[in-house]
Amino acid sequence: MAPISLRTYRERLHFITVPVLAIWGENDRTIPVSDAQMLVKSVKRGQLVIIPNGGHAPYMNAPELFNQELVRFLSTCKPSATE
């Protein structure tokens, strides 16, 4: 879950080395999709999923799709020898 002030941390995001999944609602009016794009571009291993017609809480708008994407992402998060 991203804080509303995500841009406040912009200069520190590149320190994140773990995989990051940003699941955003297409119609989120609280935090724009541009913040999600900035997040995934700022971290080394970022992925973005846009939930069609989703709002600020896509886990409530489309729980099945949200959970499907989360499980897919988690299945790719296998620790390497350097982590």
PDB file with SEQRES, HELIX, SHEET and CRYST1 records, atoms N, CA, C and O in Angstrom:
SEQRES   1 A   83  MET ALA PRO ILE SER LEU ARG THR TYR ARG GLU ARG LEU          
SEQRES   2 A   83  HIS PHE ILE THR VAL PRO VAL LEU ALA ILE TRP GLY GLU          
SEQRES   3 A   83  ASN ASP ARG THR ILE PRO VAL SER ASP ALA GLN MET LEU          
SEQRES   4 A   83  VAL LYS SER VAL LYS ARG GLY GLN LEU VAL ILE ILE PRO          
SEQRES   5 A   83  ASN GLY GLY HIS ALA PRO TYR MET ASN ALA PRO GLU LEU          
SEQRES   6 A   83  PHE ASN GLN GLU LEU VAL ARG PHE LEU SER THR CYS LYS          
SEQRES   7 A   83  PRO SER ALA THR GLU                                          
HELIX    1 AA1 LEU A    6  PHE A   15  5                                  10    
HELIX    2 AA2 VAL A   33  SER A   42  1                                  10    
HELIX    3 AA3 PRO A   58  ASN A   61  1                                   4    
HELIX    4 AA4 PRO A   63  SER A   75  1                                  13    
SHEET    1 AA1 2 VAL A  20  GLY A  25  0                                        
SHEET    2 AA1 2 GLY A  46  ILE A  51  1                                        
CRYST1    1.000    1.000    1.000  90.00  90.00  90.00 P 1           1          
ATOM      1  N   MET A   1       0.850  -1.167   0.000  1.00  0.00           N  
ATOM      2  CA  MET A   1       0.000   0.000   0.000  1.00  0.00           C  
ATOM      3  C   MET A   1       0.897   1.232   0.000  1.00  0.00           C  
ATOM      4  O   MET A   1       1.798   1.361   0.829  1.00  0.00           O  
ATOM      5  N   ALA A   2       0.646   2.097  -0.904  1.00  0.00           N  
ATOM      6  CA  ALA A   2       1.478   3.293  -1.036  1.00  0.00           C  
ATOM      7  C   ALA A   2       0.886   4.446  -0.236  1.00  0.00           C  
ATOM      8  O   ALA A   2      -0.332   4.627  -0.197  1.00  0.00           O  
ATOM      9  N   PRO A   3       1.745   5.214   0.393  1.00  0.00           N  
ATOM     10  CA  PRO A   3       1.249   6.402   1.087  1.00  0.00           C  
ATOM     11  C   PRO A   3       0.817   7.456   0.075  1.00  0.00           C  
ATOM     12  O   PRO A   3       1.303   7.482  -1.055  1.00  0.00           O  
ATOM     13  N   ILE A   4      -0.084   8.307   0.485  1.00  0.00           N  
ATOM     14  CA  ILE A   4      -0.561   9.364  -0.408  1.00  0.00           C  
ATOM     15  C   ILE A   4       0.584  10.274  -0.815  1.00  0.00           C  
ATOM     16  O   ILE A   4       0.579  10.810  -1.924  1.00  0.00           O  
ATOM     17  N   SER A   5       1.550  10.456   0.047  1.00  0.00           N  
ATOM     18  CA  SER A   5       2.677  11.347  -0.245  1.00  0.00           C  
ATOM     19  C   SER A   5       3.850  10.586  -0.857  1.00  0.00           C  
ATOM     20  O   SER A   5       5.001  10.833  -0.497  1.00  0.00           O  
ATOM     21  N   LEU A   6       3.577   9.682  -1.758  1.00  0.00           N  
ATOM     22  CA  LEU A   6       4.611   8.853  -2.369  1.00  0.00           C  
ATOM     23  C   LEU A   6       5.728   9.697  -2.979  1.00  0.00           C  
ATOM     24  O   LEU A   6       6.901   9.333  -2.892  1.00  0.00           O  
ATOM     25  N   ARG A   7       5.371  10.804  -3.587  1.00  0.00           N  
ATOM     26  CA  ARG A   7       6.380  11.657  -4.229  1.00  0.00           C  
ATOM     27  C   ARG A   7       7.370  12.240  -3.221  1.00  0.00           C  
ATOM     28  O   ARG A   7       8.482  12.615  -3.590  1.00  0.00           O  
ATOM     29  N   THR A   8       6.973  12.317  -1.959  1.00  0.00           N  
ATOM     30  CA  THR A   8       7.869  12.801  -0.906  1.00  0.00           C  
ATOM     31  C   THR A   8       9.111  11.920  -0.806  1.00  0.00           C  
ATOM     32  O   THR A   8      10.189  12.388  -0.438  1.00  0.00           O  
ATOM     33  N   TYR A   9       8.948  10.650  -1.135  1.00  0.00           N  
ATOM     34  CA  TYR A   9      10.041   9.683  -0.998  1.00  0.00           C  
ATOM     35  C   TYR A   9      10.770   9.434  -2.315  1.00  0.00           C  
ATOM     36  O   TYR A   9      11.612   8.539  -2.390  1.00  0.00           O  
ATOM     37  N   ARG A  10      10.472  10.184  -3.320  1.00  0.00           N  
ATOM     38  CA  ARG A  10      11.017   9.969  -4.670  1.00  0.00           C  
ATOM     39  C   ARG A  10      12.534   9.789  -4.689  1.00  0.00           C  
ATOM     40  O   ARG A  10      13.043   8.902  -5.374  1.00  0.00           O  
ATOM     41  N   GLU A  11      13.243  10.606  -3.957  1.00  0.00           N  
ATOM     42  CA  GLU A  11      14.710  10.560  -3.964  1.00  0.00           C  
ATOM     43  C   GLU A  11      15.274   9.307  -3.284  1.00  0.00           C  
ATOM     44  O   GLU A  11      16.445   8.975  -3.468  1.00  0.00           O  
ATOM     45  N   ARG A  12      14.446   8.614  -2.502  1.00  0.00           N  
ATOM     46  CA  ARG A  12      14.927   7.439  -1.776  1.00  0.00           C  
ATOM     47  C   ARG A  12      14.448   6.121  -2.373  1.00  0.00           C  
ATOM     48  O   ARG A  12      14.883   5.058  -1.931  1.00  0.00           O  
ATOM     49  N   LEU A  13      13.583   6.165  -3.345  1.00  0.00           N  
ATOM     50  CA  LEU A  13      12.999   4.946  -3.902  1.00  0.00           C  
ATOM     51  C   LEU A  13      14.033   4.036  -4.548  1.00  0.00           C  
ATOM     52  O   LEU A  13      13.873   2.816  -4.540  1.00  0.00           O  
ATOM     53  N   HIS A  14      15.083   4.610  -5.104  1.00  0.00           N  
ATOM     54  CA  HIS A  14      16.088   3.782  -5.783  1.00  0.00           C  
ATOM     55  C   HIS A  14      16.832   2.855  -4.814  1.00  0.00           C  
ATOM     56  O   HIS A  14      17.523   1.933  -5.248  1.00  0.00           O  
ATOM     57  N   PHE A  15      16.694   3.094  -3.511  1.00  0.00           N  
ATOM     58  CA  PHE A  15      17.317   2.213  -2.523  1.00  0.00           C  
ATOM     59  C   PHE A  15      16.545   0.899  -2.346  1.00  0.00           C  
ATOM     60  O   PHE A  15      17.064  -0.048  -1.755  1.00  0.00           O  
ATOM     61  N   ILE A  16      15.332   0.842  -2.846  1.00  0.00           N  
ATOM     62  CA  ILE A  16      14.517  -0.372  -2.705  1.00  0.00           C  
ATOM     63  C   ILE A  16      15.038  -1.423  -3.681  1.00  0.00           C  
ATOM     64  O   ILE A  16      15.103  -1.184  -4.887  1.00  0.00           O  
ATOM     65  N   THR A  17      15.406  -2.574  -3.157  1.00  0.00           N  
ATOM     66  CA  THR A  17      15.972  -3.631  -4.001  1.00  0.00           C  
ATOM     67  C   THR A  17      15.060  -4.847  -4.120  1.00  0.00           C  
ATOM     68  O   THR A  17      15.305  -5.716  -4.956  1.00  0.00           O  
ATOM     69  N   VAL A  18      14.026  -4.924  -3.311  1.00  0.00           N  
ATOM     70  CA  VAL A  18      13.085  -6.040  -3.395  1.00  0.00           C  
ATOM     71  C   VAL A  18      12.076  -5.765  -4.503  1.00  0.00           C  
ATOM     72  O   VAL A  18      11.875  -4.609  -4.876  1.00  0.00           O  
ATOM     73  N   PRO A  19      11.444  -6.797  -5.030  1.00  0.00           N  
ATOM     74  CA  PRO A  19      10.423  -6.582  -6.055  1.00  0.00           C  
ATOM     75  C   PRO A  19       9.267  -5.739  -5.501  1.00  0.00           C  
ATOM     76  O   PRO A  19       8.870  -5.886  -4.345  1.00  0.00           O  
ATOM     77  N   VAL A  20       8.746  -4.866  -6.339  1.00  0.00           N  
ATOM     78  CA  VAL A  20       7.638  -3.985  -5.960  1.00  0.00           C  
ATOM     79  C   VAL A  20       6.519  -4.159  -6.973  1.00  0.00           C  
ATOM     80  O   VAL A  20       6.745  -4.078  -8.181  1.00  0.00           O  
ATOM     81  N   LEU A  21       5.323  -4.397  -6.482  1.00  0.00           N  
ATOM     82  CA  LEU A  21       4.144  -4.489  -7.330  1.00  0.00           C  
ATOM     83  C   LEU A  21       3.228  -3.329  -7.008  1.00  0.00           C  
ATOM     84  O   LEU A  21       2.819  -3.153  -5.860  1.00  0.00           O  
ATOM     85  N   ALA A  22       2.907  -2.541  -8.009  1.00  0.00           N  
ATOM     86  CA  ALA A  22       1.954  -1.445  -7.859  1.00  0.00           C  
ATOM     87  C   ALA A  22       0.679  -1.864  -8.587  1.00  0.00           C  
ATOM     88  O   ALA A  22       0.663  -1.977  -9.813  1.00  0.00           O  
ATOM     89  N   ILE A  23      -0.376  -2.091  -7.831  1.00  0.00           N  
ATOM     90  CA  ILE A  23      -1.677  -2.403  -8.424  1.00  0.00           C  
ATOM     91  C   ILE A  23      -2.522  -1.149  -8.264  1.00  0.00           C  
ATOM     92  O   ILE A  23      -2.833  -0.729  -7.149  1.00  0.00           O  
ATOM     93  N   TRP A  24      -2.885  -0.562  -9.387  1.00  0.00           N  
ATOM     94  CA  TRP A  24      -3.568   0.731  -9.380  1.00  0.00           C  
ATOM     95  C   TRP A  24      -4.917   0.614 -10.045  1.00  0.00           C  
ATOM     96  O   TRP A  24      -5.077  -0.115 -11.024  1.00  0.00           O  
ATOM     97  N   GLY A  25      -5.877   1.324  -9.518  1.00  0.00           N  
ATOM     98  CA  GLY A  25      -7.181   1.410 -10.154  1.00  0.00           C  
ATOM     99  C   GLY A  25      -7.127   2.418 -11.293  1.00  0.00           C  
ATOM    100  O   GLY A  25      -6.598   3.519 -11.138  1.00  0.00           O  
ATOM    101  N   GLU A  26      -7.670   2.037 -12.419  1.00  0.00           N  
ATOM    102  CA  GLU A  26      -7.685   2.905 -13.600  1.00  0.00           C  
ATOM    103  C   GLU A  26      -8.321   4.264 -13.298  1.00  0.00           C  
ATOM    104  O   GLU A  26      -7.909   5.282 -13.854  1.00  0.00           O  
ATOM    105  N   ASN A  27      -9.316   4.277 -12.424  1.00  0.00           N  
ATOM    106  CA  ASN A  27     -10.046   5.509 -12.118  1.00  0.00           C  
ATOM    107  C   ASN A  27      -9.715   6.068 -10.737  1.00  0.00           C  
ATOM    108  O   ASN A  27     -10.544   6.752 -10.136  1.00  0.00           O  
ATOM    109  N   ASP A  28      -8.521   5.789 -10.228  1.00  0.00           N  
ATOM    110  CA  ASP A  28      -8.110   6.297  -8.920  1.00  0.00           C  
ATOM    111  C   ASP A  28      -8.017   7.814  -8.991  1.00  0.00           C  
ATOM    112  O   ASP A  28      -7.221   8.363  -9.754  1.00  0.00           O  
ATOM    113  N   ARG A  29      -8.831   8.480  -8.198  1.00  0.00           N  
ATOM    114  CA  ARG A  29      -8.833   9.947  -8.165  1.00  0.00           C  
ATOM    115  C   ARG A  29      -8.071  10.480  -6.953  1.00  0.00           C  
ATOM    116  O   ARG A  29      -7.916  11.692  -6.802  1.00  0.00           O  
ATOM    117  N   THR A  30      -7.593   9.576  -6.083  1.00  0.00           N  
ATOM    118  CA  THR A  30      -6.853   9.997  -4.894  1.00  0.00           C  
ATOM    119  C   THR A  30      -5.362  10.082  -5.184  1.00  0.00           C  
ATOM    120  O   THR A  30      -4.707  11.066  -4.842  1.00  0.00           O  
ATOM    121  N   ILE A  31      -4.833   9.038  -5.821  1.00  0.00           N  
ATOM    122  CA  ILE A  31      -3.414   9.004  -6.187  1.00  0.00           C  
ATOM    123  C   ILE A  31      -3.341   8.697  -7.680  1.00  0.00           C  
ATOM    124  O   ILE A  31      -3.749   7.614  -8.101  1.00  0.00           O  
ATOM    125  N   PRO A  32      -2.835   9.616  -8.484  1.00  0.00           N  
ATOM    126  CA  PRO A  32      -2.834   9.412  -9.931  1.00  0.00           C  
ATOM    127  C   PRO A  32      -1.922   8.271 -10.372  1.00  0.00           C  
ATOM    128  O   PRO A  32      -0.941   7.947  -9.703  1.00  0.00           O  
ATOM    129  N   VAL A  33      -2.261   7.677 -11.495  1.00  0.00           N  
ATOM    130  CA  VAL A  33      -1.470   6.583 -12.067  1.00  0.00           C  
ATOM    131  C   VAL A  33      -0.045   7.049 -12.356  1.00  0.00           C  
ATOM    132  O   VAL A  33       0.869   6.226 -12.396  1.00  0.00           O  
ATOM    133  N   SER A  34       0.159   8.315 -12.553  1.00  0.00           N  
ATOM    134  CA  SER A  34       1.522   8.817 -12.780  1.00  0.00           C  
ATOM    135  C   SER A  34       2.410   8.553 -11.565  1.00  0.00           C  
ATOM    136  O   SER A  34       3.618   8.376 -11.721  1.00  0.00           O  
ATOM    137  N   ASP A  35       1.838   8.524 -10.356  1.00  0.00           N  
ATOM    138  CA  ASP A  35       2.616   8.176  -9.170  1.00  0.00           C  
ATOM    139  C   ASP A  35       3.046   6.712  -9.229  1.00  0.00           C  
ATOM    140  O   ASP A  35       4.170   6.380  -8.853  1.00  0.00           O  
ATOM    141  N   ALA A  36       2.165   5.845  -9.696  1.00  0.00           N  
ATOM    142  CA  ALA A  36       2.502   4.423  -9.834  1.00  0.00           C  
ATOM    143  C   ALA A  36       3.609   4.242 -10.857  1.00  0.00           C  
ATOM    144  O   ALA A  36       4.534   3.457 -10.648  1.00  0.00           O  
ATOM    145  N   GLN A  37       3.514   4.963 -11.954  1.00  0.00           N  
ATOM    146  CA  GLN A  37       4.538   4.876 -12.998  1.00  0.00           C  
ATOM    147  C   GLN A  37       5.882   5.362 -12.468  1.00  0.00           C  
ATOM    148  O   GLN A  37       6.918   4.764 -12.756  1.00  0.00           O  
ATOM    149  N   MET A  38       5.867   6.435 -11.700  1.00  0.00           N  
ATOM    150  CA  MET A  38       7.088   6.960 -11.101  1.00  0.00           C  
ATOM    151  C   MET A  38       7.677   5.928 -10.134  1.00  0.00           C  
ATOM    152  O   MET A  38       8.890   5.721 -10.107  1.00  0.00           O  
ATOM    153  N   LEU A  39       6.825   5.288  -9.352  1.00  0.00           N  
ATOM    154  CA  LEU A  39       7.286   4.284  -8.397  1.00  0.00           C  
ATOM    155  C   LEU A  39       7.986   3.128  -9.099  1.00  0.00           C  
ATOM    156  O   LEU A  39       9.114   2.785  -8.743  1.00  0.00           O  
ATOM    157  N   VAL A  40       7.339   2.524 -10.088  1.00  0.00           N  
ATOM    158  CA  VAL A  40       7.932   1.342 -10.722  1.00  0.00           C  
ATOM    159  C   VAL A  40       9.166   1.679 -11.547  1.00  0.00           C  
ATOM    160  O   VAL A  40      10.029   0.822 -11.738  1.00  0.00           O  
ATOM    161  N   LYS A  41       9.264   2.891 -12.031  1.00  0.00           N  
ATOM    162  CA  LYS A  41      10.462   3.305 -12.763  1.00  0.00           C  
ATOM    163  C   LYS A  41      11.619   3.635 -11.816  1.00  0.00           C  
ATOM    164  O   LYS A  41      12.782   3.593 -12.216  1.00  0.00           O  
ATOM    165  N   SER A  42      11.300   3.960 -10.573  1.00  0.00           N  
ATOM    166  CA  SER A  42      12.318   4.372  -9.609  1.00  0.00           C  
ATOM    167  C   SER A  42      12.969   3.208  -8.880  1.00  0.00           C  
ATOM    168  O   SER A  42      14.075   3.348  -8.357  1.00  0.00           O  
ATOM    169  N   VAL A  43      12.301   2.064  -8.837  1.00  0.00           N  
ATOM    170  CA  VAL A  43      12.856   0.898  -8.142  1.00  0.00           C  
ATOM    171  C   VAL A  43      13.461  -0.045  -9.174  1.00  0.00           C  
ATOM    172  O   VAL A  43      13.138   0.019 -10.360  1.00  0.00           O  
ATOM    173  N   LYS A  44      14.345  -0.921  -8.705  1.00  0.00           N  
ATOM    174  CA  LYS A  44      15.046  -1.811  -9.630  1.00  0.00           C  
ATOM    175  C   LYS A  44      14.149  -2.866 -10.238  1.00  0.00           C  
ATOM    176  O   LYS A  44      14.330  -3.250 -11.393  1.00  0.00           O  
ATOM    177  N   ARG A  45      13.173  -3.344  -9.461  1.00  0.00           N  
ATOM    178  CA  ARG A  45      12.335  -4.448  -9.920  1.00  0.00           C  
ATOM    179  C   ARG A  45      10.858  -4.120  -9.697  1.00  0.00           C  
ATOM    180  O   ARG A  45      10.176  -4.768  -8.904  1.00  0.00           O  
ATOM    181  N   GLY A  46      10.385  -3.110 -10.406  1.00  0.00           N  
ATOM    182  CA  GLY A  46       9.009  -2.674 -10.242  1.00  0.00           C  
ATOM    183  C   GLY A  46       8.098  -3.157 -11.357  1.00  0.00           C  
ATOM    184  O   GLY A  46       8.494  -3.230 -12.520  1.00  0.00           O  
ATOM    185  N   GLN A  47       6.874  -3.485 -10.980  1.00  0.00           N  
ATOM    186  CA  GLN A  47       5.857  -3.890 -11.941  1.00  0.00           C  
ATOM    187  C   GLN A  47       4.582  -3.112 -11.656  1.00  0.00           C  
ATOM    188  O   GLN A  47       4.256  -2.826 -10.503  1.00  0.00           O  
ATOM    189  N   LEU A  48       3.873  -2.778 -12.712  1.00  0.00           N  
ATOM    190  CA  LEU A  48       2.621  -2.032 -12.589  1.00  0.00           C  
ATOM    191  C   LEU A  48       1.491  -2.820 -13.218  1.00  0.00           C  
ATOM    192  O   LEU A  48       1.611  -3.315 -14.339  1.00  0.00           O  
ATOM    193  N   VAL A  49       0.390  -2.933 -12.484  1.00  0.00           N  
ATOM    194  CA  VAL A  49      -0.838  -3.544 -12.991  1.00  0.00           C  
ATOM    195  C   VAL A  49      -1.943  -2.512 -12.822  1.00  0.00           C  
ATOM    196  O   VAL A  49      -2.136  -1.970 -11.733  1.00  0.00           O  
ATOM    197  N   ILE A  50      -2.659  -2.247 -13.891  1.00  0.00           N  
ATOM    198  CA  ILE A  50      -3.788  -1.325 -13.843  1.00  0.00           C  
ATOM    199  C   ILE A  50      -5.071  -2.153 -13.828  1.00  0.00           C  
ATOM    200  O   ILE A  50      -5.294  -2.979 -14.713  1.00  0.00           O  
ATOM    201  N   ILE A  51      -5.904  -1.932 -12.832  1.00  0.00           N  
ATOM    202  CA  ILE A  51      -7.190  -2.623 -12.739  1.00  0.00           C  
ATOM    203  C   ILE A  51      -8.225  -1.805 -13.515  1.00  0.00           C  
ATOM    204  O   ILE A  51      -8.541  -0.680 -13.129  1.00  0.00           O  
ATOM    205  N   PRO A  52      -8.754  -2.369 -14.612  1.00  0.00           N  
ATOM    206  CA  PRO A  52      -9.749  -1.646 -15.415  1.00  0.00           C  
ATOM    207  C   PRO A  52     -10.960  -1.246 -14.565  1.00  0.00           C  
ATOM    208  O   PRO A  52     -11.498  -2.052 -13.807  1.00  0.00           O  
ATOM    209  N   ASN A  53     -11.365  -0.011 -14.707  1.00  0.00           N  
ATOM    210  CA  ASN A  53     -12.516   0.555 -13.991  1.00  0.00           C  
ATOM    211  C   ASN A  53     -12.344   0.562 -12.477  1.00  0.00           C  
ATOM    212  O   ASN A  53     -13.297   0.843 -11.750  1.00  0.00           O  
ATOM    213  N   GLY A  54     -11.137   0.256 -11.990  1.00  0.00           N  
ATOM    214  CA  GLY A  54     -10.897   0.244 -10.547  1.00  0.00           C  
ATOM    215  C   GLY A  54     -10.732   1.647 -10.005  1.00  0.00           C  
ATOM    216  O   GLY A  54     -10.325   2.565 -10.717  1.00  0.00           O  
ATOM    217  N   GLY A  55     -11.051   1.795  -8.749  1.00  0.00           N  
ATOM    218  CA  GLY A  55     -10.887   3.078  -8.080  1.00  0.00           C  
ATOM    219  C   GLY A  55      -9.645   3.070  -7.207  1.00  0.00           C  
ATOM    220  O   GLY A  55      -8.673   2.368  -7.489  1.00  0.00           O  
ATOM    221  N   HIS A  56      -9.693   3.863  -6.141  1.00  0.00           N  
ATOM    222  CA  HIS A  56      -8.547   3.978  -5.241  1.00  0.00           C  
ATOM    223  C   HIS A  56      -8.276   2.679  -4.482  1.00  0.00           C  
ATOM    224  O   HIS A  56      -7.144   2.428  -4.068  1.00  0.00           O  
ATOM    225  N   ALA A  57      -9.288   1.867  -4.302  1.00  0.00           N  
ATOM    226  CA  ALA A  57      -9.136   0.607  -3.569  1.00  0.00           C  
ATOM    227  C   ALA A  57      -9.457  -0.559  -4.508  1.00  0.00           C  
ATOM    228  O   ALA A  57     -10.519  -1.170  -4.389  1.00  0.00           O  
ATOM    229  N   PRO A  58      -8.546  -0.875  -5.445  1.00  0.00           N  
ATOM    230  CA  PRO A  58      -8.856  -1.922  -6.417  1.00  0.00           C  
ATOM    231  C   PRO A  58      -9.056  -3.295  -5.790  1.00  0.00           C  
ATOM    232  O   PRO A  58      -9.685  -4.164  -6.394  1.00  0.00           O  
ATOM    233  N   TYR A  59      -8.531  -3.499  -4.593  1.00  0.00           N  
ATOM    234  CA  TYR A  59      -8.757  -4.763  -3.891  1.00  0.00           C  
ATOM    235  C   TYR A  59     -10.217  -4.908  -3.480  1.00  0.00           C  
ATOM    236  O   TYR A  59     -10.678  -6.016  -3.207  1.00  0.00           O  
ATOM    237  N   MET A  60     -10.942  -3.804  -3.434  1.00  0.00           N  
ATOM    238  CA  MET A  60     -12.382  -3.849  -3.146  1.00  0.00           C  
ATOM    239  C   MET A  60     -13.205  -3.809  -4.431  1.00  0.00           C  
ATOM    240  O   MET A  60     -14.254  -4.448  -4.516  1.00  0.00           O  
ATOM    241  N   ASN A  61     -12.732  -3.054  -5.441  1.00  0.00           N  
ATOM    242  CA  ASN A  61     -13.465  -2.921  -6.695  1.00  0.00           C  
ATOM    243  C   ASN A  61     -13.445  -4.205  -7.511  1.00  0.00           C  
ATOM    244  O   ASN A  61     -14.441  -4.579  -8.130  1.00  0.00           O  
ATOM    245  N   ALA A  62     -12.307  -4.868  -7.503  1.00  0.00           N  
ATOM    246  CA  ALA A  62     -12.118  -6.078  -8.315  1.00  0.00           C  
ATOM    247  C   ALA A  62     -11.264  -7.072  -7.531  1.00  0.00           C  
ATOM    248  O   ALA A  62     -10.123  -7.337  -7.910  1.00  0.00           O  
ATOM    249  N   PRO A  63     -11.803  -7.625  -6.442  1.00  0.00           N  
ATOM    250  CA  PRO A  63     -10.989  -8.471  -5.576  1.00  0.00           C  
ATOM    251  C   PRO A  63     -10.419  -9.713  -6.271  1.00  0.00           C  
ATOM    252  O   PRO A  63      -9.288 -10.106  -5.987  1.00  0.00           O  
ATOM    253  N   GLU A  64     -11.162 -10.321  -7.153  1.00  0.00           N  
ATOM    254  CA  GLU A  64     -10.644 -11.521  -7.828  1.00  0.00           C  
ATOM    255  C   GLU A  64      -9.442 -11.190  -8.700  1.00  0.00           C  
ATOM    256  O   GLU A  64      -8.436 -11.899  -8.666  1.00  0.00           O  
ATOM    257  N   LEU A  65      -9.539 -10.121  -9.477  1.00  0.00           N  
ATOM    258  CA  LEU A  65      -8.430  -9.718 -10.341  1.00  0.00           C  
ATOM    259  C   LEU A  65      -7.241  -9.256  -9.500  1.00  0.00           C  
ATOM    260  O   LEU A  65      -6.094  -9.593  -9.792  1.00  0.00           O  
ATOM    261  N   PHE A  66      -7.526  -8.490  -8.467  1.00  0.00           N  
ATOM    262  CA  PHE A  66      -6.461  -8.032  -7.569  1.00  0.00           C  
ATOM    263  C   PHE A  66      -5.705  -9.228  -6.992  1.00  0.00           C  
ATOM    264  O   PHE A  66      -4.476  -9.273  -7.042  1.00  0.00           O  
ATOM    265  N   ASN A  67      -6.436 -10.188  -6.451  1.00  0.00           N  
ATOM    266  CA  ASN A  67      -5.802 -11.364  -5.846  1.00  0.00           C  
ATOM    267  C   ASN A  67      -5.056 -12.198  -6.877  1.00  0.00           C  
ATOM    268  O   ASN A  67      -3.986 -12.732  -6.587  1.00  0.00           O  
ATOM    269  N   GLN A  68      -5.607 -12.311  -8.069  1.00  0.00           N  
ATOM    270  CA  GLN A  68      -4.935 -13.052  -9.142  1.00  0.00           C  
ATOM    271  C   GLN A  68      -3.592 -12.411  -9.462  1.00  0.00           C  
ATOM    272  O   GLN A  68      -2.588 -13.113  -9.586  1.00  0.00           O  
ATOM    273  N   GLU A  69      -3.560 -11.102  -9.596  1.00  0.00           N  
ATOM    274  CA  GLU A  69      -2.316 -10.395  -9.904  1.00  0.00           C  
ATOM    275  C   GLU A  69      -1.325 -10.484  -8.746  1.00  0.00           C  
ATOM    276  O   GLU A  69      -0.121 -10.623  -8.963  1.00  0.00           O  
ATOM    277  N   LEU A  70      -1.826 -10.405  -7.532  1.00  0.00           N  
ATOM    278  CA  LEU A  70      -0.953 -10.504  -6.361  1.00  0.00           C  
ATOM    279  C   LEU A  70      -0.315 -11.894  -6.269  1.00  0.00           C  
ATOM    280  O   LEU A  70       0.885 -12.009  -6.020  1.00  0.00           O  
ATOM    281  N   VAL A  71      -1.103 -12.935  -6.466  1.00  0.00           N  
ATOM    282  CA  VAL A  71      -0.570 -14.298  -6.417  1.00  0.00           C  
ATOM    283  C   VAL A  71       0.438 -14.521  -7.545  1.00  0.00           C  
ATOM    284  O   VAL A  71       1.475 -15.152  -7.338  1.00  0.00           O  
ATOM    285  N   ARG A  72       0.133 -14.006  -8.734  1.00  0.00           N  
ATOM    286  CA  ARG A  72       1.068 -14.122  -9.862  1.00  0.00           C  
ATOM    287  C   ARG A  72       2.400 -13.470  -9.505  1.00  0.00           C  
ATOM    288  O   ARG A  72       3.461 -14.056  -9.719  1.00  0.00           O  
ATOM    289  N   PHE A  73       2.343 -12.255  -8.962  1.00  0.00           N  
ATOM    290  CA  PHE A  73       3.552 -11.529  -8.579  1.00  0.00           C  
ATOM    291  C   PHE A  73       4.332 -12.286  -7.505  1.00  0.00           C  
ATOM    292  O   PHE A  73       5.548 -12.446  -7.611  1.00  0.00           O  
ATOM    293  N   LEU A  74       3.637 -12.741  -6.490  1.00  0.00           N  
ATOM    294  CA  LEU A  74       4.304 -13.448  -5.399  1.00  0.00           C  
ATOM    295  C   LEU A  74       4.979 -14.729  -5.885  1.00  0.00           C  
ATOM    296  O   LEU A  74       6.010 -15.133  -5.347  1.00  0.00           O  
ATOM    297  N   SER A  75       4.410 -15.354  -6.880  1.00  0.00           N  
ATOM    298  CA  SER A  75       5.014 -16.590  -7.406  1.00  0.00           C  
ATOM    299  C   SER A  75       6.334 -16.311  -8.118  1.00  0.00           C  
ATOM    300  O   SER A  75       7.134 -17.225  -8.320  1.00  0.00           O  
ATOM    301  N   THR A  76       6.565 -15.065  -8.496  1.00  0.00           N  
ATOM    302  CA  THR A  76       7.822 -14.703  -9.166  1.00  0.00           C  
ATOM    303  C   THR A  76       8.880 -14.212  -8.182  1.00  0.00           C  
ATOM    304  O   THR A  76      10.026 -13.985  -8.570  1.00  0.00           O  
ATOM    305  N   CYS A  77       8.516 -14.049  -6.940  1.00  0.00           N  
ATOM    306  CA  CYS A  77       9.428 -13.493  -5.924  1.00  0.00           C  
ATOM    307  C   CYS A  77      10.154 -14.611  -5.202  1.00  0.00           C  
ATOM    308  O   CYS A  77       9.810 -14.978  -4.078  1.00  0.00           O  
ATOM    309  N   LYS A  78      11.147 -15.135  -5.860  1.00  0.00           N  
ATOM    310  CA  LYS A  78      11.955 -16.175  -5.249  1.00  0.00           C  
ATOM    311  C   LYS A  78      13.281 -15.555  -4.845  1.00  0.00           C  
ATOM    312  O   LYS A  78      13.936 -14.903  -5.658  1.00  0.00           O  
ATOM    313  N   PRO A  79      13.679 -15.751  -3.602  1.00  0.00           N  
ATOM    314  CA  PRO A  79      14.945 -15.150  -3.167  1.00  0.00           C  
ATOM    315  C   PRO A  79      16.127 -15.725  -3.930  1.00  0.00           C  
ATOM    316  O   PRO A  79      16.197 -16.921  -4.211  1.00  0.00           O  
ATOM    317  N   SER A  80      17.043 -14.839  -4.252  1.00  0.00           N  
ATOM    318  CA  SER A  80      18.273 -15.285  -4.916  1.00  0.00           C  
ATOM    319  C   SER A  80      19.377 -15.409  -3.860  1.00  0.00           C  
ATOM    320  O   SER A  80      19.189 -15.028  -2.704  1.00  0.00           O  
ATOM    321  N   ALA A  81      20.489 -15.928  -4.261  1.00  0.00           N  
ATOM    322  CA  ALA A  81      21.614 -16.132  -3.343  1.00  0.00           C  
ATOM    323  C   ALA A  81      22.167 -14.809  -2.812  1.00  0.00           C  
ATOM    324  O   ALA A  81      22.818 -14.793  -1.767  1.00  0.00           O  
ATOM    325  N   THR A  82      21.918 -13.697  -3.518  1.00  0.00           N  
ATOM    326  CA  THR A  82      22.463 -12.404  -3.098  1.00  0.00           C  
ATOM    327  C   THR A  82      21.507 -11.614  -2.226  1.00  0.00           C  
ATOM    328  O   THR A  82      21.874 -10.548  -1.731  1.00  0.00           O  
ATOM    329  N   GLU A  83      20.303 -12.099  -2.024  1.00  0.00           N  
ATOM    330  CA  GLU A  83      19.333 -11.357  -1.213  1.00  0.00           C  
ATOM    331  C   GLU A  83      19.321 -11.840   0.210  1.00  0.00           C  
ATOM    332  O   GLU A  83      18.563 -11.324   1.031  1.00  0.00           O  
TER     333      GLU A  83                                                      
END                                                                             
